Every structure is written in C-alpha cells, then in structure tokens.
Amino acid sequence: MLTKKPLTCAVQRALYGAAAVTAAATGAPIAAQAQDDAEGVLEEIVVTGSRIATDANLITASPVTTVRPEDITSRGITRVEDLLNDMPQITPELTSGEANGATGTATLDLRGLGSDRTLVLVNGHRMGFGDPFALAPDVNQIPASMIERVELLTGGAASVYGSDAVAGVVNFIMKDDFEGVQIDYQFSGYSHNNDNSAVRAQLAASGFEVPEDDVRDGYQRNLNILMGVNSPDGKGNVTGYLGWREVDSLTHSKRDYSACALSSSNGETCAGSATIPTGLFTPFDGTYFTVAGDEFVPWDYTYYNYGPLNHFQRPDERYTGGVFGHYEFDEKLEVYTEVMFMDDRSLAQIAPSGAFFVTSQIPCENPLLSAQQFNTLGCTSTADIAPYYIGRRNVEGGARVSDLKHTSLRMLGGVRGDINDQWSYDAFFNSSRLRYSNVYLNDLSITRIQRALDVVTDPGTGQPVCRTVLSGADPACVPYNVFETGGVTDAAVNYLTLPLFATGDLEQDQFVAYVQGDLTDYGIQLPSAEDGVKVIFGVEYRDELIDYRPDNGFTSGDGAGQGGATAAVSGAVLVKEWFTEARVPLVQGKPFAEEIALDLRYRSSDYDIPDETTDTWNIGGEWRPVESLMIRGGISQAVRAPNIRELFEPSSFGLWAGTDPCGGPTPELSQAACANTGVTAAQYGNVPLSPAGQYNAIFGGNLDLEPEESDSFTFGAVFTPTGDMFGGLLDGLTLSVDYWSIEVEDAIEAGIGEEFTIRQCAATGSPAACSLISRGPNGNLWVGSANVISQNINIGFFEIAGWDITGTYGMELGDWGSLDISLRGTLLDKFDQQPVAGAPVQECAGKIGGDCERPRPEWKHVLNATWMTPWDVQVTGGWRYVGEVDQFEGSAFKVDPENYFDLSANYAVSWFGGETVLNAGISNIFDNAPPVNGFINNISTYSNGNTVPGTWDHLGRYFFLGVTQNF
C-alpha cells in the first residue's frame, strides 16, 4: 500500500527499503519492528530461530525468508495458504482445492517433509491443532489483515521451539502497534477459457457434458475490520480484528480438463468408475452385465463419470475475531496477550454413494429378477445362488457431502521485563481449544444394501419384500430394485441412506518461562570481542489431548462410500523440557573480521508417551570479513516425537491410491513374483484391477513408535554492497545464497507404502512384507476384506538438500519514482527416501507419482517488481515459475515448466477523513490451465480433478478488486 508520511520520500524509502531488503534476504526483521528511538538507535528485537534479542542490523546465522504484507496485497490473497504455497520453500499440502478426503483445513509443509514436521507459530508462540486428522495447525485461523510479516526458517529449530520443527518454522508476526480503524473489503473470482481440445473431444465422444467455453465463477468475498488504540502514555497498545470470508463452490464440471476422470492406464481418455447407474453385475471372471429395461445386457465398458459433481473449490464461510495487546507498566513488568477465535464451515462434495460390490451373491429366488435375468445368472431353480457382485451408483440419492465445521479458540497471556541491567525474563501460558464436527450426508448403509438386495416373495401378499421384514429383523427394509431401469424408489433410497456424524475435541496447553542474561558486565567475554556472551535458560511444559468421537456408522465401517471404518481416537501426551541458548561473539571490529559470532542451543525433552528423553541441539556461526559480506552456517539435530494420532489411532480400513502390479490381464510382475504376494497360478492374469485405482488397506497407530531424528546443515553467504563499490551500480542490492540439507532417520510414516509393500514382497519374498498382504478369493485387493496392512512405523530415512537464492534490488528512477525487485528461488538438489533399511533409495527430486507422490520440481521461484510511481499509484508485476517434473519410475507422463505472470496496482487518496486505497489485480494473466493427466489422479491424496491444486493454478485466471478505508 502506498502512503505519504511527513518524512521525505527518499529518506523514508531508504530506511524501509534497507530493512526490508535485509529481512527478505537474511532474516532480519523489517523496519516496522525496528523503529528508531529518540536517539536514533535501533531497538533490540527477536528473530525467528532464537529467543536471544539482538540488534536489528545484525544478521542471523540461520537463513530466514520473509514475506511482507505487500506480498499479500499485491496478489489479492484471501487465503493465507494460497500465498505461502507459492513460496519455493513450501510444498502444497491441504488446500481449498481438496474434495475427496478433505479435512476442511489448510496446512503448511516446509520442504515437502509433511506438515507434521513443520512448526507454525504466532509471534513465536505455538498454534494449536487444526483438525483430528490433520493435527498440524490450520492457517485459516490467521487473519491476513493482522499480519506484519511471515518468517520461514529452514532446518532443525526444535532446540528453540520443541518437537515438530524438523523441517523448520513458519512464524506469523502480527501487528502490535496499529492505531485507528481500518475497514477493507475485497471481491475476487476466476475466469477461464475452456480450450483443451483433446479433453473436449473425449468428453463429446463419451457422451459427457462439455463445459461452456468462457466461464467466470468461484467468487470470494472478504471483509475485515481492524481497530487499534495506543495508551495515552505510549506504553501499550490494544489491536482487535473481525473478519468474514465467503467462498463459492466450484465443481469439476466447470473446467473441461476436470469434467471427466481421465484414465490412469493411458492418462488421456475419459474413464471413471465401474460402479455405474445401470448397475454392474459380475462374478469377476471377465463376465460383466448391466441393466437395460428388465434384462441383463453385456456391459460396453462405459464408466460412470464421477468427476462433474466433485468440488474443485470447496464452499466455505469463515468468521474470525481476536485481540492482541500489551502494556508496559515499567521496565520490570510488561503484560501481553493474544486471543484468536475462528468459526469455519466448509462443504466437501463428491460423487454419489452406491453399492460398491459389497454383496457377493444374488439369490435366484429374488422375485425382482426377470426370466431373462434368471437364466443369464445361470439359475436353474429358485434355490440356487448366483455368485455375482453388484456395483450400482446411487444417482437417485444425490452427491455425498461432508459438512465440516471447525471452531477454535487460542488464548495466551504473558509477562516480561527486566530483572536488572543484565537480566530479563519472559513467561507465558498458551492454551488452544478446537471443536470439530462432521455431518456426512447421502451415504448408504452397507448393512441396509445387503438386506435390501435380499428380496423374497411375501407369502401373504405375493409382493416382493425384504427377507428381514418377514423374519422381523428389520421391519423397515425396502427392496432395492436394481434389476430394472427406473426400478429404484424414493422409499428405497430413504431406507438405504445413512447419515454419519463425528465430533472431536483437541486441546493444547503450553507454559514457557525463561530468563535472558547479558554477561558482559560480569566480564564473560573474549578479549577480541566488544560484546560479551548472551545466554538464555528456560523451561517448557506442554500437554496435548485428542478426543475424536465418530458415531457407529463411521466406526463400524457401515458407510458404503467411506472406504472402510473410521476409528475413534482418544489419548494425551505430556512433555516437560528445559532449554538453553548462548550467543558468543568471538571477534569484532578487526580487519577481515568485522564480526565472528557463535550461536549455541540445546533442549532436553521428557515425553511420557513414548517414555523417552530426547536431546536436540544447534551450533551456528557467522563471519563478516567486511561490512558488505557475511558468511554463515550451522548444524543441528532435531527430534520429533510421534503425535497423538500416530500413537493412539486404532486399526481401521481405508483406501490407498495406486495400482496392483499383479493385477489385470497382463500383470507387470512375473507369475513367480506375484505368487509371493498371494496370487495363485490360476489367478495370475485374472486378478481384477480396481476401476477407480483405489485399494483396501488397514491403517492405524502404534504405541511402540520411537521418536524420529533429523540432522540439518546450512551454509551460505549474504552480499550487501555499499557505498561506491562497483561504481555504486550495486547500491541497493542484497543477495543471499544458502545451501541446506535435512536428513530424517527412523521417520514416522503411515506404513512403508502399500504399493511398495507389494513390490517388496514380490521381489524378495520377505515374510515381513508378504505377511502384510491379504488378497480376496480371486486375488483382488479392493473387494471385501482384502487389504494391505499399513500401520504407522519408523521407516528408513529421508534426505533432502538444495539451494535457496534470495535477492532484492532497489533503485531510484528520478521523476519516475522508484523500483524494487525481489527474487526468491529454491533449487531442489536431492529428495531421496528409503522406505525400509536395505531397500533401494528412491530419488524423487524432479519427480511426480509413485512412492514420490506429490510433484517435487527441482526449481521454483517467485520474482516480483514493484514500481512506486510519483502519482500515488503502486504497480506490482510478478513471475511465478514451477519447474518440470517427470513420472517416477516411468516415462508415460511428464509435466513441462509452468510460468505464471501476475499484475496488480493500488491507488491511495485522502478523503472521508482518512486514507482510501483501491487495489485491483490479476494473477495468472494468461489463464494457464494446469497440467492434467489421468496418472495424476493416483499420485497422492492431494490430487483432484486430474491435477494437483496448490502446486499449479488449477482454476485459471484469478482477478480481484478491493478497497481499504483507514480512519
């Protein structure tokens, strides 16, 4: 936002630009947090990655990337995750583009190691749990209008903040000095030209509806109010916020590239599900029938297009409110508080439920069978039983909808101040509560399907009736007539429909207290340094609880469209910790040693479950040979203990996406290899593949899990040329280059990967792997009780490494204003993983799919240029780049690099007794469609609509128009 101040434009820009440049490239905070005091001396502040306060002009030894409010404004962001997912350090995980399996939350994943290894903070304090399934914090709770900046620290920060910081920390710094009233409203949406001729041809050939050419949809409305007041004596501030956001739904049917489920076998043709509206009747021996009128006819392999009803953008309504305040009574006592409330409701819609082959036989006495059907099934008498499965889509009952609601409250209170000239203290209590509810609508009951398909003739009336009605076991049963076109009645649908309910409570309480001392006055300093040693000693107590309560429909697995039972989870974990930090200046003010300093950190953690004591530490250093160059590096060890769900979740059925390499008429693996997995010689070549690419698994927690450990290493340099260096051409440039690596050992994962288990068993015959596979009567892994066991275990390792390149450059344009350019880029050099010790190492850098799952491009960057004109107009252009990815262990699928270009502008004018700022812009100006292919549908739980939302812009061009009024 462009505003005028009494300070001259050049001086103001120089002060703000210098601090912002340093922050973006090196981790030092921007000028809003480092205000000049009366004597012009910069105050001490705390930088993410340490609790030791330092001068703002000192550069941290740990590379920290900073996101500023201007980055949010220039993109018109209403969802915080949308901005951060574009950052090259972040791998998109749960987003608003999820539908099937969506939790309704948004999580952050640094370096692609998973959100459970990324610690999210507000003002350096932990956020609470986001969801019973995604325990990582839900950044929907963050009010974008309150953000002062966001700091991303890579590497093991567990020694500073505790468990979960294996990949690093995302720290939201909130405004603490706002004064006045600010009201902002923004309207935004998407526009797209549906011009994918290949998919449109496939839609037409398959008889599916083809979307309109040009669409405008997915509208969002966002209203925020900030109110702040400083105390009359200038020692305190209270800032409150209120927010409302409404997001419209958008389904797959609105984009041509998602209007049908593309085939996972060839990736480019419309496919879908074999659970079809006309019913599929098969003994899984290669014989398939469907219904036309009251007869069985051979199935023509026309699948059900389940795509159009699925949400591509979930409808969502969110209310937020909160207060941040602080007041300094004197130097010895300042009180502060943070209160954050959120109520969010999101609907996740997918295709209708159905009878997903949950019965294995058809009694020939069923009076709903026509004579032709009786004969086709091979019935010779009413006493016969035909061994046929039934797959029948419940199109009469409508789409399945998961009504998800999250209500969260976070309250923090603390005190801090000086003990004397050398020592200060800080203590706070941080409490978070989350109430979760899920009402799942329009699913069917497996038990009722089985009863409604078991139909006999009522001896009293001669009419078809459920067998359970005659026996009295279920008098409400209504026959499910799937044997005749139009035979399914409303009464039958009402009987079969099973609403599901689940609630949950998650709690986190944290108490932290520490003292910080400057030991200079005690003479604890090196003769070669001007400053003495600074130290911190502290303790932390953290208590975490989960109580997830699904109803009997969930826990029994009776929901036909659930893929298995959802288990209740209840448990608590207590951890007690003590920690210490030290900053040791080694050399200061010497030739080729303007500054050499050492940072030391250590934390000891005592967990009650598992009964473990762990140690984490960090050694970092920085060397500034000259004023314009700083070299930094560090090594650290971090530990993540298993979270509550990983420990306490009972075993339950679920689904995994992928393929059975021993399935289909031409299995990928040999007969001998498949025999190890349980396929007989007679079954080989006849094992049915799941039409939906989904197979059964047994998931669950494990109380015997051990904490995982990680080793991190960083090394880099920051270059800030000053004065007449290079003739002054580089004045205003800051460039940082940092190498980083993270290795996680004994990593906690939900099994070793279901498909990997099958392949490992096939290749080695190892009982440890083969005992985890249970095939069905015909060798399948997706019907009935067939499954692959995939419980939480400590697996082999992850090893990732890469380079972060960050640069900013500011220049004056004379009468044309000024220009600021910033670049944030990441080169992923390595992403290796080994599911089990001794297994081949999987190289995932630049890959997608298979065991690598999500896209992991080798290069990703964001380049922004902001022109501050002399006409109260600020124009920002952006270039977002996502590198290419190739199919893992295959060559059928490749995604070329994607380039997205953005443009925005704001105009500030003083009227109505305050300042009004108009903001408008377009992201993805050229309306790039995302990469789409049927292979993507099976790469991970984060794929949707034949692509991966979050990694690529999945809805097309985004436009926004906003207005902000300050009083």
Secondary structure, 3 states (H helix, E strand, C coil): CCCCCCCCHHHHHHHHHHHHHHHHHHCCCCHHHCCECCCCCECEECCCCCCCCEECCCCCCCCEEEECHHHHHHHCCCCHHHHHCCCCCECCCCCCCCCCCCCCCCCCCECCCCHHHEEEEECCEECCCCCCCCCCCCHHHCCHHHEEEEEEEECCCHHHHCCCCCCEEEEEEECCCCCEEEEEEEEEEEEEECCCHHHHHHHHHHCCCCCCCEEEEEEEEEEEEEEEEECCCCCEEEEEEEEEEEECCEEHHHCHHHCCCECCCCCCCECCECCECCCEEECCCCCCEEEECCEEEECCCCCECCCCCCEEECCEEEEEEEEEEEEEEECCEEEEEEEEEEEEEEEEEEEECEEECCCCCEECCCCCCCHHHHHHCCCCCCCCEECCEEEEECHHHCEEEEEEEEEEEEEEEEEEEECCCCEEEEEEEEEEEEEEEEEEECCEEHHHHHHHHCEEECCCCCCEEEHHHHHCCCCCCCCCCCCCCCCCCHHHHHHHECCEEEEEEEEEEEEEEEEEEEHHHHCCCCCCCCCCCEEEEEEEEEEEEEEEEECHHHHCCCECCCCCCCCCEEEEEEEEEEEEEEEEEEEEEECCEEEEEEEEEEEEEEECCCCEEEEEEEEEEEEEEECCEEEEEEEEEEEECCCHHHHHCCCEEEEEECCCCCCCCCCCCCHHHHHHCCCCCCCCCCCCCCCCCEEEEEECCCCCCCCEEEEEEEEEEEECCCCCHHHHCCCCEEEEEEEEEEEEECCEEECCCHHHHHHHHHHHCCHHHHCCEECCCCCCCCCCCCEEECCEEECCEEEEEEEEEEEEEEEECHHHCEEEEEEEEEEEEEEEEECCCCCCCEECCCEECHHHCCCCCCEEEEEEEEEECCCCEEEEEEEEEECCEEECCCCCCEECCEEEEEEEEEEEEEECCEEEEEEEEEECCCCCCCCCCHHHHHCCCCCECCECECCECCCCEEEEEEEEEEC
